[in-house]
């Protein structure tokens, strides 16, 4: 299975919905709360997000090498099924 990492804000409703989607579908994932990181890590995360083609808003989810912006179950499923 592809590695899934959710980059979130700890207070974000859509970030919580994204985490809940993966939990309910029993898909393992890691979570990194952007707002709980130091400045250097936040800058690194923002570079990674923009380098993957996302715009800089939360949540963004890495599935393998792809990036999904926001809460988008259809895109999550599509990327998880692609080898």
C-alpha positions in Angstrom: 0.0 0.0 0.0 1.2 3.5 -0.8 2.4 5.7 2.1 -0.2 8.3 3.2 0.8 11.4 5.1 -1.7 14.1 6.1 -0.4 17.6 6.7 -3.0 19.4 8.7 -3.8 22.2 11.1 -4.8 21.0 14.5 -7.9 23.2 14.5 -9.1 22.6 10.9 -12.5 20.9 10.3 -11.6 19.7 6.9 -8.3 18.3 8.2 -10.3 16.3 10.8 -12.7 15.0 8.1 -9.7 13.9 6.1 -8.2 12.0 9.0 -11.6 10.4 9.8 -11.9 9.2 6.1 -8.7 7.3 6.4 -9.6 5.9 9.8 -13.0 4.8 8.8 -11.6 3.1 5.7 -8.8 1.4 7.8 -6.1 3.0 5.7 -2.9 3.6 7.7 -1.6 7.2 7.6 0.7 9.5 9.4 -0.3 13.0 10.5 1.8 16.1 10.8 0.2 19.1 12.4 1.7 22.1 10.7 0.8 24.6 13.5 2.6 22.4 16.1 5.9 22.5 14.2 8.8 24.9 14.7 9.5 27.6 12.0 12.1 25.6 10.2 9.9 22.5 9.9 6.9 24.7 8.8 9.1 26.2 6.0 10.2 22.7 5.0 6.6 21.4 4.9 5.5 24.4 2.8 8.3 23.7 0.2 7.3 20.1 0.1 3.6 21.0 -0.4 4.3 23.5 -3.2 6.9 21.2 -4.8 4.2 18.5 -5.1 1.8 20.9 -6.8 -0.4 21.9 -3.9 -1.2 25.6 -3.2 -0.3 26.0 0.4 -3.7 25.5 2.1 -4.7 22.6 4.4 -5.2 19.8 4.5 -2.9 18.4 2.0 -2.4 14.7 1.7 0.6 12.9 0.2 -0.4 9.5 -1.3 2.8 8.0 -2.7 4.3 10.8 -4.7 1.1 12.6 -5.4 -0.5 15.5 -3.5 -4.2 16.0 -2.8 -5.4 19.4 -1.8 -8.3 19.6 0.6 -10.9 16.9 1.5 -11.3 14.9 -1.7 -12.4 11.2 -1.1 -12.7 10.5 -4.8 -9.1 11.6 -5.5 -7.9 9.7 -2.4 -9.5 6.5 -3.8 -8.1 7.0 -7.3 -4.6 7.5 -6.0 -4.7 4.6 -3.6 -5.9 2.3 -6.4 -3.2 3.4 -9.0 0.0 1.4 -8.7 
